Amino acid sequence: MLTAIVVVVVLTVLTALYVAAEFAAISVRRSRVRQMAEDGHFLALRLAPFVGDARKLDTYIAASQIGITLTSLILGAYGQAAISPTIAEWIMPWASGDAAWARSAASVATLIALTTFNVIVGELVPKTVALQYPTPIALATVMPMLWSLTLYRPFIGILNGSGNLVLRLLGVHQSGHRHVHSPEELELLIAESRDGGLLEPDEHRRLQRALRLRLRSARELMVPWSEVEAIDVAEPLWQVVDRLSQSEFTRVPVFKGERSHVIGIVNTKRLALRRLQGALPAALADVVQPAVTTSPTTTGDRLLALFQQRRTHHAIVSDDGRALGIVTLEDVLRAFLGEMPDDVATAVPVPGASGG
């Protein structure tokens, strides 16, 4: 009986190893493993190729799943063969000599006991530990997994190929195991890091805003067109110069005909400089510069990319040629960083938009 118990424990430990290896490989941070590998860490060098490649990670996971299945099946079969007869002998005095009933009761009792023990010790505990400490567990299990990959290689190819065939028949695209998370999942991970003391409250808020930035559209971030200071291109230039000399804005949109029909932007500083130099043009249209436009559905992160690409701090939000508002770098930064001090806000060149 002692030998049977030792065998059961060994098989359960092997199941636990495969379970821990699977969950740790999926949860471990690739950047951390890559950094350790670059530093020459022996185990990280062997783990990095698998966590860095979706196809190799598929093979790694397949090996662990084969290991879990084999050890569980062997455990059940061995338990029934080695432990059930002993349990049946113990039950026989209460079975009124009915050997068949005693064997059946022993088989059921053995199955329940082994399954419970294997689920708790072989699956739930290692899964929890691997999810809490993915990096050390992934490193600790990589060598046994490499040996298992060599041992199970013929079966892995057959099983992976069969699985992919079934998925194709069902119309499911197989993209492999990837370390990707949705914005909602990333928010949960950030919240867990904050709760675990890895992030300061300010860091947590900034990361949250950064994630939500891609969920905020230009329509939400912009200053409505009704609040934007704009100039009619047909207005006499001397009148425009006098009015703009009183303006607090460095760039003001110019429209033609309808107020929502923007044809460009005028730089008030350059216009003032030309006035001082006595080189004013004949008409306002001669100093109008092209305006950068964007769709109302453009997200905050894409707005930042647009500002960087076009080397500007503002864009006209338009739909079907009609201006809906104006969005500035300050508007996007405010959504990302929160309210900024006045001296920082005013340092950003803001186009003709009151309040933003």
Stockholm file with secondary structure:
# STOCKHOLM 1.0

chainA/1-356         MLTAIVVVVVLTVLTALYVAAEFAAISVRRSRVRQMAEDGHFLALRLAPFVGDARKLDTYIAASQIGITLTSLILGAYGQAAISPTIAEWIMPWASGDAAWARSAASVATLIALTTFNVIVGELVPKTVALQYPTPIALATVMPMLWSLTLYRPFIGILNGSGNLVLRLLGVHQSGHRHVHSPEELELLIAESRDGGLLEPDEHRRLQRALRLRLRSARELMVPWSEVEAIDVAEPLWQVVDRLSQSEFTRVPVFKGERSHVIGIVNTKRLALRRLQGALPAALADVVQPAVTTSPTTTGDRLLALFQQRRTHHAIVSDDGRALGIVTLEDVLRAFLGEMPDDVATAVPVPGASGG
#=GR chainA/1-356 SS CHHHHHHHHHHHHHHHHHHHHHHHHHHSCHHHHHHHHHTTCHHHHHHHHHHTCHHHHHHHHHHHHHHHHHHHHHHHHHIIIIIHHHHHHHHGGGTTTCHHHHHHHHHHHHHHHHHHHIIIIIIIHHHHHHHHSHHHHHHHHHHHHHHHHHHHHHHHHHHHHHHHHHHHHTTCCCCCCCCCCCHHHHHHHHHHHHHTTSSCHHHHHHHHHHHHHTTCBHHHHSEEGGGSCCEETTSCHHHHHHHHTTCSCSEEEEECSSTTCEEEEEEHHHHHHHHHTTCCCSSGGGGCBCCCEECTTCBHHHHHHHHHHHTCSEEEEEETTEEEEEEEHHHHHHHHHCSCCHHHHTTSCCBSCTTC
#=GC SS_cons         CHHHHHHHHHHHHHHHHHHHHHHHHHHSCHHHHHHHHHTTCHHHHHHHHHHTCHHHHHHHHHHHHHHHHHHHHHHHHHIIIIIHHHHHHHHGGGTTTCHHHHHHHHHHHHHHHHHHHIIIIIIIHHHHHHHHSHHHHHHHHHHHHHHHHHHHHHHHHHHHHHHHHHHHHTTCCCCCCCCCCCHHHHHHHHHHHHHTTSSCHHHHHHHHHHHHHTTCBHHHHSEEGGGSCCEETTSCHHHHHHHHTTCSCSEEEEECSSTTCEEEEEEHHHHHHHHHTTCCCSSGGGGCBCCCEECTTCBHHHHHHHHHHHTCSEEEEEETTEEEEEEEHHHHHHHHHCSCCHHHHTTSCCBSCTTC
//
